[in-house]
Amino acid sequence: MQKSLTIESESIEDALKQLPDWLSEKESIKTVEKWEYDWVSIGRQVRERRKSTGMSLRSAARWMSVSATYLSDLERGILPWSSARLKDITNVLDMAERTFNK
């Protein structure tokens, strides 16, 4: 099973614009015929950012209205990140950073 989300883009810059700003690292994108997001890399970055805010997996999952198991699978790259879930986790982590990092 391929662990990537394929989104057609004209260039790597266009592909990066579709990711949240904090996730826009070129290592998350592999160049093939289309630009692909590496689920494992994205999940690792989400987990690192979540931990840096001091937010637990269960708390983040609760705020996203998903199970902790589901979020864990996303973070480990077992399941693909949809753009809706990336927006959800970005909102949760932005809120956590404003709340916990004052």
C-alpha positions as CSV (number, residue, x, y, z in Angstrom):
1,M,0.0,0.0,0.0
2,Q,1.4,3.4,-1.0
3,K,1.6,5.7,2.0
4,S,1.0,9.0,0.2
5,L,-1.7,11.5,-0.7
6,T,-1.4,12.5,-4.4
7,I,-2.4,16.0,-5.3
8,E,-1.7,17.3,-8.8
9,S,0.2,20.5,-8.7
10,E,2.1,22.5,-11.3
11,S,5.2,22.9,-9.2
12,I,6.6,22.1,-5.8
13,E,5.7,25.6,-4.7
14,D,2.0,25.0,-5.5
15,A,2.2,21.7,-3.7
16,L,3.7,23.4,-0.6
17,K,1.0,26.1,-0.6
18,Q,-1.6,23.4,-0.1
19,L,-0.1,22.4,3.2
20,P,-0.4,24.3,6.5
21,D,2.5,26.8,6.9
22,W,4.1,24.9,9.8
23,L,4.1,21.7,7.7
24,S,5.6,23.2,4.5
25,E,8.9,21.3,4.6
26,K,10.1,20.0,1.3
27,E,10.9,16.7,2.9
28,S,7.2,16.0,3.1
29,I,6.9,16.0,-0.7
30,K,8.4,13.4,-3.0
31,T,8.8,14.2,-6.7
32,V,7.3,11.7,-9.1
33,E,5.0,12.3,-12.0
34,K,2.8,14.2,-9.5
35,W,3.6,15.8,-6.2
36,E,2.9,13.5,-3.3
37,Y,2.7,14.1,0.4
38,D,4.5,11.6,2.5
39,W,2.0,10.5,5.2
40,V,4.7,9.2,7.5
41,S,6.7,12.5,7.4
42,I,3.5,14.5,7.9
43,G,2.4,12.3,10.8
44,R,5.8,12.6,12.4
45,Q,5.7,16.4,12.2
46,V,2.2,16.5,13.6
47,R,3.2,14.4,16.5
48,E,6.3,16.5,17.2
49,R,4.3,19.7,17.1
50,R,1.6,18.2,19.3
51,K,4.1,17.1,21.8
52,S,5.9,20.5,21.8
53,T,2.6,22.1,22.8
54,G,2.2,19.7,25.7
55,M,-1.1,18.3,24.3
56,S,-1.7,14.6,24.8
57,L,-2.9,12.4,22.0
58,R,-6.2,11.8,23.6
59,S,-6.8,15.5,24.2
60,A,-6.0,16.4,20.6
61,A,-8.2,13.6,19.3
62,R,-11.1,14.8,21.5
63,W,-10.7,18.3,20.1
64,M,-10.7,16.9,16.5
65,S,-13.8,14.7,17.3
66,V,-11.9,11.5,16.4
67,S,-10.7,8.6,18.4
68,A,-7.2,8.5,19.9
69,T,-6.6,5.3,17.9
70,Y,-7.5,7.1,14.6
71,L,-5.2,10.1,15.4
72,S,-2.4,7.7,16.4
73,D,-2.8,5.9,13.1
74,L,-2.6,9.2,11.2
75,E,0.5,10.3,13.2
76,R,2.2,6.9,12.5
77,G,1.4,7.2,8.7
78,I,-0.8,4.1,8.7
79,L,-3.8,6.1,7.5
80,P,-3.7,9.0,4.9
81,W,-4.1,12.6,6.0
82,S,-7.0,14.3,4.3
83,S,-7.0,18.0,3.8
84,A,-9.9,18.3,6.2
85,R,-8.0,16.4,9.0
86,L,-4.9,18.6,8.4
87,K,-7.1,21.7,8.9
88,D,-8.6,20.1,12.0
89,I,-5.2,19.3,13.6
90,T,-3.8,22.7,12.6
91,N,-6.7,24.5,14.3
92,V,-6.3,22.3,17.4
93,L,-2.5,22.8,17.6
94,D,-2.8,26.6,17.0
95,M,-5.2,26.7,19.9
96,A,-3.0,24.6,22.1
97,E,0.0,26.8,21.3
98,R,-1.9,30.0,22.2
99,T,-3.2,28.4,25.4
100,F,-0.2,26.5,26.7
101,N,2.7,28.6,25.5
102,K,2.0,32.0,27.0
